[in-house]
Amino acid sequence: MADFDPQPVALITPEGLPVDHPPFDVTLSSEELTELYEWMVVTRAVDAEFVNLQRQGQLALYPSCRGQEAAQVGCAAALRRDDWLFPQYRELGLFLMRGIPASAVGAVWRGTWHGGWGFPEHACAAMSIPIGTHALHAVGAAMAAPRLGEDSVTVAFIGDGATSEGDVHEALNFAAVKAAPCVFYIQNNQWAISVPLSEQTRAPSLAHKAVGYGMPGVRVDGNDVLACWAVTEQAAARARSGGGPTLIEAVTYRLAPHTTSDDPTRYRTQDEVDHWERLDPLPRYRRYLTHRGLWHEEVEDRARDRAARMCAELRDGVFDAPDVPPSELFAHVLHEPTKDLLEQSGQLLAELSRKE
Amino acid sequence: MAATMVEAINTALREAMAEDERVVVFGQDVARQGGVFRVTEGLAERFGPQRCFDTPLAESAIVGVALGMAMRGLRPVPEIQFDGFTYPALDQIVSHLAKYRNRTRGQLSVPVTLRVPSFGGIGAVEHHSESTETFWAHTAGLRVVTPATAADAHALLRQSIDCDDPVIFLEPKRRYWQSGDATAEVPTAGLGQALVRRSGTDVTVVAYGGTVGTALDAAETARREYGWELEVVDLRSLAPLDFPAIAASVSRTGRCVVLHEGPRTLGLGAEIAARVQEELFWDLEAPVLRVTGFDTPYPPARWEKAWLPGVDRLLDSIDRSFGYSHD
């Protein structure tokens, strides 16, 4: 595979000016370009609301995606609605763009239900807490598509840490051998909790790993929403036309702690965070839109309104949300509960009624 | 149907694939070679590479990919070549296959039937003779099924593939080549139901998979040599357990001996013994006894016959059971 380019694909300079990076290009209308910006603003605002709700004790935990909005929004916007997403758990931008209510995401972090509510009806797998294991599920889903007579593409979202996991190796190899219509989208945010990328791999880059699997590897500036859109669009088109999988490494940065329980001052310097704050994808893209004459106050207002509605939906759905009935703990173990499960369910209900 | 168990399973796969396009078969050496035991012989030729295909050597992937396919609506029937090689896939089976329905609050079914040539008795090298059933039976969300006869292998595999739950289907290798089985005439029971393979009045022997034949042999000897009438219950489904069938038999006989190949400690026998004494305490004439392999790694082939629970070890235990009396 001679087509490996270690230079991250970028279509916008950090100053917000357009730059060429053939063969990658963006074919989006003015409305679509501003829509990307709105989704980035919305993602950041709802993400901040999640952190607030955790601070208020409404959520047990939350892993912020602040800093990774361009990587998520650019990728999701390049996919069709029937393309399946297999997320890890930090993909708030994807979830919101797919129409998954913020409160359905909050169900996981409140401890109401594992995996979230109703993701599959949005062609999105449940959130996956174990690292990288869902990459295999994505390969299976991708391989199912042609067998179901579909031309959908499946995208596995993994992080830099996941690339060290055995299942990710098996997934990449399997997908390549079977030419599965799958895209592996790594958000390399530099840190796996406290372990930096340098202790995760000796590979020159994560995209380099594609060479060994016999698939294209693309590094992209993960803080450039247009570049993320362009590389995903090409990889999806390639997969859809039978060309097999692609490994994308979106180089970005987790500006926030790993989760609300994490203290990143124990492992990284403020200088490093400041450096990446200057590369923040939101102001960068706003400068680009301004340069193109596409940014107006109304764009900002529209985004803020949408964010406010979603934050309200999140608060309404999370604040003192009722727990699921305890019988549900037994209802979904098998396709119908066994007599033993019903007896155990009855036991729990009896114990609970005694406590009331 | 005077077929071997290998042929019966092959027929079941062929029928299921012919009837339902969503059924796909894959694993190591299942297509070009037709499986190391020839269980999948001819399926790739008949149904083509979309329906039956070889995979890279990656057990975790075989299970994880099957799960992804099932999420999208297929009914995968993957094979892990040998029992001992399910362990690399343990995380996919326990953390995902078993939990996916629950994780999606019942929204997605993952009807994967994972076939695993299992258990010992064929003189194999290390890692090819493992009893893995308690790992799966201990994991909520899985069905665990093991046939004892060729006819039942056919019936149970068809039922497993039709079932909307993930099924770990353990095939007793040492019964693979047995044929002409009289039990082919046994009326078909549903998935999750045990069968009484031989009626008797003195003691209930609970067995499954490869040990059912051992129990039936012992029952024959017991009648001939000692005049004991053994009732042999073939569990067929290890999870969920058909406890009412066990209870019905033990309440008649008052004695229960559980027979399995795997090590004794925390084997399925421990669960059955506990359950029997919890629910049938006043019916019991004797403690529930376990006849099992030993708490060692599976032995090298030269010691396997001695290590495995056979007719003699079972009859010793039954003798011990008769030694207890209320008087």
HADDOCK unambig.tbl for C-alpha pairs under 7 A between the chains (distance, minus, plus):
assign (segid A and resid 114 and name CA) (segid B and resid 103 and name CA) 5.31 0.50 0.50
assign (segid A and resid 115 and name CA) (segid B and resid 103 and name CA) 5.38 0.50 0.50
assign (segid A and resid 115 and name CA) (segid B and resid 104 and name CA) 6.46 0.50 0.50
assign (segid A and resid 117 and name CA) (segid B and resid 104 and name CA) 6.99 0.50 0.50
assign (segid A and resid 126 and name CA) (segid B and resid 104 and name CA) 6.64 0.50 0.50
assign (segid A and resid 136 and name CA) (segid B and resid 61 and name CA) 5.91 0.50 0.50
assign (segid A and resid 136 and name CA) (segid B and resid 64 and name CA) 4.92 0.50 0.50
assign (segid A and resid 136 and name CA) (segid B and resid 65 and name CA) 5.26 0.50 0.50
assign (segid A and resid 137 and name CA) (segid B and resid 64 and name CA) 5.17 0.50 0.50
assign (segid A and resid 137 and name CA) (segid B and resid 65 and name CA) 5.14 0.50 0.50
assign (segid A and resid 137 and name CA) (segid B and resid 67 and name CA) 5.94 0.50 0.50
assign (segid A and resid 137 and name CA) (segid B and resid 68 and name CA) 3.89 0.50 0.50
assign (segid A and resid 138 and name CA) (segid B and resid 68 and name CA) 5.91 0.50 0.50
assign (segid A and resid 139 and name CA) (segid B and resid 65 and name CA) 5.88 0.50 0.50
assign (segid A and resid 139 and name CA) (segid B and resid 68 and name CA) 6.82 0.50 0.50
assign (segid A and resid 140 and name CA) (segid B and resid 65 and name CA) 3.83 0.50 0.50
assign (segid A and resid 140 and name CA) (segid B and resid 66 and name CA) 5.90 0.50 0.50
assign (segid A and resid 140 and name CA) (segid B and resid 67 and name CA) 6.74 0.50 0.50
assign (segid A and resid 140 and name CA) (segid B and resid 68 and name CA) 4.13 0.50 0.50
assign (segid A and resid 140 and name CA) (segid B and resid 69 and name CA) 4.56 0.50 0.50
assign (segid A and resid 141 and name CA) (segid B and resid 68 and name CA) 4.47 0.50 0.50
assign (segid A and resid 141 and name CA) (segid B and resid 69 and name CA) 4.73 0.50 0.50
assign (segid A and resid 141 and name CA) (segid B and resid 71 and name CA) 6.95 0.50 0.50
assign (segid A and resid 141 and name CA) (segid B and resid 72 and name CA) 5.87 0.50 0.50
assign (segid A and resid 143 and name CA) (segid B and resid 69 and name CA) 6.92 0.50 0.50
assign (segid A and resid 144 and name CA) (segid B and resid 69 and name CA) 5.15 0.50 0.50
assign (segid A and resid 144 and name CA) (segid B and resid 72 and name CA) 6.53 0.50 0.50
assign (segid A and resid 144 and name CA) (segid B and resid 74 and name CA) 6.89 0.50 0.50
assign (segid A and resid 147 and name CA) (segid B and resid 50 and name CA) 6.93 0.50 0.50
assign (segid A and resid 167 and name CA) (segid B and resid 60 and name CA) 6.79 0.50 0.50
assign (segid A and resid 167 and name CA) (segid B and resid 61 and name CA) 6.89 0.50 0.50
assign (segid A and resid 170 and name CA) (segid B and resid 58 and name CA) 6.42 0.50 0.50
assign (segid A and resid 170 and name CA) (segid B and resid 61 and name CA) 5.87 0.50 0.50
assign (segid A and resid 171 and name CA) (segid B and resid 61 and name CA) 6.48 0.50 0.50
assign (segid A and resid 174 and name CA) (segid B and resid 56 and name CA) 6.49 0.50 0.50
assign (segid A and resid 332 and name CA) (segid B and resid 101 and name CA) 6.11 0.50 0.50
assign (segid A and resid 332 and name CA) (segid B and resid 102 and name CA) 4.78 0.50 0.50
assign (segid A and resid 332 and name CA) (segid B and resid 105 and name CA) 6.16 0.50 0.50
assign (segid A and resid 332 and name CA) (segid B and resid 106 and name CA) 5.12 0.50 0.50
assign (segid A and resid 333 and name CA) (segid B and resid 101 and name CA) 6.85 0.50 0.50
assign (segid A and resid 333 and name CA) (segid B and resid 102 and name CA) 5.66 0.50 0.50
assign (segid A and resid 333 and name CA) (segid B and resid 140 and name CA) 6.54 0.50 0.50
assign (segid A and resid 333 and name CA) (segid B and resid 141 and name CA) 4.82 0.50 0.50
assign (segid A and resid 334 and name CA) (segid B and resid 141 and name CA) 5.56 0.50 0.50
assign (segid A and resid 334 and name CA) (segid B and resid 165 and name CA) 6.05 0.50 0.50
assign (segid A and resid 335 and name CA) (segid B and resid 164 and name CA) 6.35 0.50 0.50
assign (segid A and resid 335 and name CA) (segid B and resid 165 and name CA) 6.15 0.50 0.50
